[in-house]
Amino acid sequence: MNMKLHPLTLKFSGESSHLEALFLSHYYKVSLPQLRRFLVLGALLYALFGILDALLMPAHKHAIWFIRFIIVGPVLFGTLWASFSKSFERFMQPFMTGVLVMAGGGIVWMTAIAPTPVNYDYYAGIILVFMWGYAFVCVRFMWATLAGWMQVILYEAVAVWINPVPLDILISNNFFFISANVLGMLACYFIEYYTRRDYFLSKQLENEQEKTTKINRELEKQMADYQIVNRELQHEITGHKRAEEALRESEERYRALVENADDIVFLTDHNGFFTFVNASTIRITGYKEEDVIGKHFTIFIRPDRRDEAVEFFARQFMQRIKNTYSEYPIVTKDGHELWIGQNTQLIEENGKVKGFQAVSRDITERKILEKELKDSEEKYRELSIIDDLTQLYNSRHFYSQLQMELGRIERREYPLTLLLLDIDDFKVFNDTYGHIEGDRVLVRLGQVIKRCLRKEDSAYRYGGEEFTIILPMTTKEEGAVTAERIREELRKENFSSVPDKEIYLTVSIGLAQYEKNESIKSFVNRVDHFMYRSKKNGKDRVYFE
């Protein structure tokens, strides 16, 4: 079965349409805890920005607070309460769409109330609602997009007709406003796409595992049949002539059973050299019988896995393990690679191992599905830890990696140094040349940092124009050398986008070496303090103690 999704709604369609209801139920269960956390966080942040209302427009703060605390805030907490209802699953998507429109509409209302020029800046709050809706509260693509464009329409109506904004300000705001909406749509689209793809692959893998389980049961039954045949052979020998007849009949039944099997069946002596192969072995591998008989069983196995296979069956031989199951790749005569799952049984006589009897089945398709699922999971994880602008790791991954490195320190006791960089006077640069040029500076700085680091070092965009660098197995004195190298390399970079014009920037860097039993919070705060000491001492320098 192939995965087919509607290109706009992303619903499962075609032969995979039966998965849609199952996916929606699964998506609701896994996303509900995240939704509740971000409902609380969204309500708190929505209220917290009331401080800015009091600072920016004290005369209108009560009208603004009415929107924040009497309308939007209770709606968010009411939605949190409703999420514990059994019927919430049925209405979650349209309900949350309405909540997003109300939250964004509340900010649009504020722009209508706020006096000029304060109302020019309130559009930024709608961008935060976009981020919240597209990335955090698990609203699906179509519903999130509906909510986003409804907010755009509301803002345009207010900015043009109710509380007009000057054309240049309106154009600038719309650039960032609509760009944020489009980027949020793309992020939401791919998040849902890869979530559905992973779900589809997991279902495919479950089906293949069920098939493999069924196949293994069939193989076990076949092995039991083979054992019955052998026991019958032994019990039927009562006399010389009768024994010969029984032996011949039993061998004929055994050979007919083996020769007609679709699976690879073979026998080896106790050293692993082939003594018998069935017709399926010849058909699947492409070798002739005379090319195989007398050869070691590893002739089929991919060269890099031969030693492993020899060790595995040597252990079965030495420990007298009756039956084993193994999976390994084989190479046919024409060079084609297949994966097989193999049940192997010891052949014993009078307490001695005489050889091995094996039944193998092609499991290549299952192995391909397992690899696709693993690759998909790795790609999704990479997307979640990389900063879109600089292509460095993001702050969330920074704390996770720092925690892991501190765990290693406790076990091995090696030094670790942390750097915190901040671009000097970056606000002035943004105000002078614009945020687009500012973004280019952040990208260039990320590239400079990468050039100056070792393979084992890692760099992160900590937030805004701040960057952190983790230097394992590095003292603070060694870290200072790396910091100076970054500072000097940055001083050589011309950030002007205009020919024949030069613009240079500097960074202030704080660094510290981890101290035993120090918490992550204390460690990061100490580096942050040193960075500010660097700025206080004149900027464009490295500070540590």
N, C-alpha and C positions, 0 to 999 in steps of 0.2 A: 504494500500500500504506500502510495506517494502522498506527501503533505501538499495540500492545496489550500491557500488562503485567499479570501477576497482582497484585492489590492487596496481598497479604501477602508472597509470596515474591519479587516483582518479576521473575519469569521472563518472557521473551518468550512470548506465547501467540497463539492464532489464526493469522492469516496471516503474522505476523512470528516464529512459533515457530522457524523454521529458523535464525534469527540467534543462538539461545541458545548453541549450541556454539561458534560463531565468536566471540561476545562473551566467553565464559569464557576462551578461549585468549588473546584480545587483552588482557583484564583482567589475566590472570596475568603476561603479558610486561611490561606497563607498571607493574605494582604491585610486582614482585619486587625491584627495586633499593631502593624505599622500605621494604619489609618488612625487608630485611637491615640497612639503616641503623638502623631503630628497634628491631630485635632487639638490636643492640649497645648502643644508648642505653638501652633498657629494662634490660638486664643490669647496666650500669654504675650506673644510678640505684638499682636494687634493692639493689645492694651498698653504694652510698654511704650509704643510709639506716641501714646498720649502725652508723654513728657515733652516731646518735640512740639506738640500742639500748644502747650502752655508757653514754651519759649518763643515760638515763631509768631503766634497770633493770640496773645492773652485775651483780647477783646472777644474773640469768637470761640474760645476753647470749650465753653459749655455746650455750644451747638455741635462741635466736633465730638466731644465726649459723649453726647447723646447717641451719636451713631455708633461709636466704639463700644460703649458699655451697656447701652440699653437695647440696641438692635443686634449688631453683629456678634458681640461677645456671648449673649444668651443663646443665639442660634447655634454657635459652635459647640457650646457645652450641651445644648439640647440634642444636637446631632450625636455627641459622644454618648449621652444617655440612651438615645434611640438605637445606637449600634449594639446594645445588649439585648434588643428585641429579636425574637425568632424570625419575624417578618422583614427585618432590615435587609437581608440578603436579596430579596425580591426587588427592593426599591433603592438599593445602595447607589447605583450609577446615576439615575436621574436626580435622586435626592442630593448627592454630593455636587452634581452639576449646578443645582440651584444654590447650594451653599457657596460655591465658588463665585457665581454671578453676584450673590448678595455681598460677599466680602469685597470683591472688586467694585461692585456698584456703590458700596459704602465709601470707598476711597474717591470714586468719581463724584459722589455727593459732596465730599469734603472739598474737592476742587471748585465746586460751584459755590460753596460757602466762603472759602478762604479768599482774602483780599489779594489784589495784585501787589507785588509779584510772587507772593508766597505760593499761590495756587500753581505756579509754573512747575514747582518741584514735586508736587504730590503724585505726579504720574509714576514716579519711581516706586511708590507703594504698590501700584498695580503690577509692576514687573515682579515684585516679590510674590504676589498672589499667583502670577503665571508659574513661577518656579515651584511654589507650593502645590499647585494643581496638577502640573505636568509631571513632576518628579517624585512627590512625596506621599500623596494621599491615595494613590493606587486607582485613580480614575482612568478608565480605558480611553484609548486614543480619540474615538469619535465624540464621546461625551466631553472630554477635556478640551477638544478643539471647539466644540459648540460654546462652552463656557468662555474660552479665551476670546473668540471673535465677538461674542455678545458684550464683553467688557470693552473691546476696542470701539464698538459702535456707540456704547454709552459715553465713553470718554470723548469721542469725536463730536457727539451731539452737544455735550456740555461746553467743550473747548471752543466750538464754533458759534453756538447760538445762546447759551445760557450765561456763561462767564467767559467771554471771548479772550483768547490768548493771541498775542502778536504772531504774525505769520512766521517770522524767523524762529521764534521759540516753538511754535506748533510743529514746524517742519523738523527741528532738532529732536523734540520729544517724540514725534511719530517715528523717526528713524530708529531710536533705541527701543521704543515701545513695540512697534511692529516686528522689529528684528528679534526681540526677546520672545515674542509670541511665536514666530516662525521657528526659531531654534528650539523652543519648548515643544512645539508640535513634532519636530523631527526626533527629539530625544524620547518623547512619549511613544511615538510610532515604533522606533527600534526597540525600546524596552519591551513593549507588548509583543513585537514580532519575535524577539529572541526568547521571551518567556513561553510563547506558544510553541516555538520550534523545540525548545528543551522538553516541554511537556509531551509533544508528539514523539520525539526520540525516546523518551523514557517509556512511553506506552509501547513503542515498537520493540524496545529491549525487553520489556516484560513479556510480550508475546513470544519473542524468540527464546527467552528463558523457559517459558512454559513448553515450547516445542522441544527444547533441549532436554528438559526433565522427562517429557514423554518418550523421546528418543532413547534416553538412558534407561528408562524402564524396559523399553523394547529390547535394548542391548542386553540388559540383565536377564530378561526372559530367554533370549537367544542363548546366552551363556549357560543358563540353567538347562535348556534343551540339549546343548552340546554335552553338558555333564551327564545328563540322563542317558544320552546315547552311549557315552563311555562306560557308565555303570552297567547298562544293559549288555554291552560287549563282554564285560568281565563275568557277569552272572550267567550268561547263556552258554559258557564253555563247560560242558559236562563230559565231553568225550572228544576223541581226536577228530573224527569225521564231523560230529555235530559242532565241535569247536570251530573247525575250518569254515563250515557253512554259516555259522552264526557270525564269525568274524567278517566274512565276505559281505553278508547282508548288512551288518552294522556299518562297515566301511562305506558301502554303497549309499546307505541312508545319510551318513555323515557327509560324504562328498557331495551328494545331491543337495543337501541343505546348505552347505558352504558355497558350492559353485553357483547356486541360484540366488545367493544373497546379493543385495545391492551395495552392501558395505564391504570395505576392505577386510579380509580375513587372512591371517597368515600364522605359520608356526615357525619357531626357531629352536635351535639347540640351546644348551645351557650357556653357551658363549655368545649367543645373539646372532648366529648365522642362519639365514633362511633355509628351511627344509621344505616349506610348502607355501604357495600363494594362490588365492582363488582368482577367478576370471575378472572380478571387479578390480582387484589390485592391478592387473595388467591394463585394464581399460582406463582406469583413473590416472595412473602414473605414466602410462605411455611406454613403459619398459616391456621387453619380451621376457617370457618365463626363464629362458636360458641366461638372460642378463642378470637375473635376480638370485636364483637358487645358488646357494653356496656363498653369497655375498653377505656382509654384515648389515644389520637392519638400519644402520645410520646412513646407508646409501641414499635414502629418500629424504632425510632430515636436512633442513637448511644448515649450512656449515657452522654458523655462529651459535647454533643451539645443540650441536652434536654432543659436546662434552657434558652439557646439562642432562641430556637424555640418557647417556651412558651412566652417569652418576645415579639418576633416578632408578633405573632398572637394576643396577648393581645393588642398590639398597633393598629393593624388593627381593632380590635373590638371597642376599646375606641374612635379611631378617625374616625370610620365609613368609612374606605377606601374600596371602592367597590371591586377592584381587586388588588392582589399583586402577585409578583413572588419571589420565594426563592429557594435556593439550599442547600441541607444538606445530610449527609450520613445516610442511614438506615442499619439495621442489620436483615438479614433473620433469620428464626427459626433455620437453621443449622449453624448459625454463619458467613455466608458470607456477606461481606460489599458491598453495592451499593450506588452510588450517584444519586439523583433524582433532576430534575428541576420541580418545582410545581407552577401552577397557582391556586390561592385560591380566591374564590368569597364569599362575604357575602350573606346570605339568610335573607331577611328582610320581615316582614309582619306587616302592619299597623304602620310603623315607628319604629318597634322593631326588633333587631337582633335575629333570631330564631336559626341560626347555620351557618355552613360553608359548601361549596361545593368545592371540589378540584379535579384537574386532574394533575397527575404526570407522568413524562417520565424518563427512564433510561438514564443518561448522564455520566456514569462511564468512557467510553472510552475517552470522551473529557477531563475529569479531569486527566486521566493518561497522556495524551499527554501534558497538561499544566504543570504537575509536571516534566516530562522528559525535557521539554524545559527550565524550571527554573533551574533544576539541571545542565544542560549542560552549561547555561550561567554562573552559579556560578563557575563551574570547569574551564571554559575558563578565567574568571576573576582572579581566583587563580593562574593559570599558568602565567598570565601577570604581577603579582606583587611579585612573589617569586624568589629569587636568586637561580639559579640551583645548585650552589656549596654548599653554607652554609645552604640552606633552610630557611634563614631569609628573611624578606621583602627586596625588592630592593630600590634603591635610588629614583626612580620615585614615588613609593608608599609612601616613607618617606615624600616628600614634600606635597603630597596630605593629608596624615594623620596629619602632622604638621599644615597645613592650617585649617583643621577641628578642631583640639585641640585649636588653637588660637581663632577660632570663639566661642567655648564654654567658653573660658576665658572671652571674652567680655560680655557674657550674665551672667555668674555666678561668675566671679572674684575669681577663685581659683588659687593657684600657679602652675607653670609648670617649670620643669627643663629639660635641654637637655645635654646629654653627647656625647663627641666625643672621640673615642679610636683609637690609632694608634700603631701597633706592633713595638717595638724598634728594629732597625738594621735588619729589615726583608729582605732588599736587600742582605745583607751579608749572611743571612741564605739561600736565594734562590741561590745565586752564589756558595755557599759551597755544599748544599745538593740537589739542583735541584728544578724545579718548581713543580714537582709532590709532593715532600715532603712539599713544601710550601703550596700547595693546602690542604694537610691534616692538616696543622697547622690552616688554615682559618676555616676548618670544625670543628676542636676541639674547637677553640676559640668561634665559634658560639654556640656550645653546652654548654660551660662554662657560656656564657652570659645568655642563656635561664635558666640555673639552678639558677641564682642569681636574677632573676626578679620576680615581682609580676604578677598576672593575668592581671591587668590593664595596665602594662608597655608593650612597644613594641620595638623590636630591628631590625636594618636594616644594610645591607651591603652597606655602603656609596660609596665605590669605592676602588679597590685594597685591601690593608690591613687596611683600615679605616672602623670603625663601628660607627653608631649613635644609641642612646637610648633615647626614649621619656618617661619621668616620669610624668604623670598627678598627680595633687593634691600633689605635692612634692616640698618642699623648697630646696634651694641649699645646706643647711646643711644636710638635709635628703638624697639628691642626692649624697653627698660626702660619706655617709655611704655605699650606694649601689656601688659606684665606687671603694671604698677601698675593698669591698667584692669581686668584680670581679678581681681586681688586685691581691689580696692574693690568690684567687682560681687558677688563671692562673699560679702563681709562683709554685704551687704544681704539675702542669702537666708536665710529661716527654714526650717530643716530639720525642724522638729517636725511630726509627724503627728497631734498631739493639739491640739484647739482651745484657745485661750487660753494656750498654752505656746510659748515661743520658744527655739530652739536654733540657735546660729550657729557656723560653723566658719571656719577660716582656712587659708591655704596658704603654704608656704615655696617661693620660686622662685629658681632659679639660672639665669643666662643667660651666653652667651659668643658672640663673633663668630668666625667661622672664620678661621684663620690659614693663609697660603699653605703648601702642601706638608704640611699636617697630616693625619694619618691619621684615619679615621672613629673608630677606637677611642679615640685620644687626644682627639679633639674631644668625644665623648660623655662620656668620663671627666672631662674638665675641667668640663663643665657640671654633672655629677653632684657633683663636689667643691664647686662654688659653691653648689649647693642645700643641701648639708650645712653649709656655712659660714653660710648663711641661718638654718638651724635652730639652730646653735650660738650665733648672735648674738641669739637671742630669738624666733625664729619670726615668722610673719605679716609677712614682708618680702621684698624683692627684693635679691639680691646678685650683683654682677658687678665685674670689674676691667678 
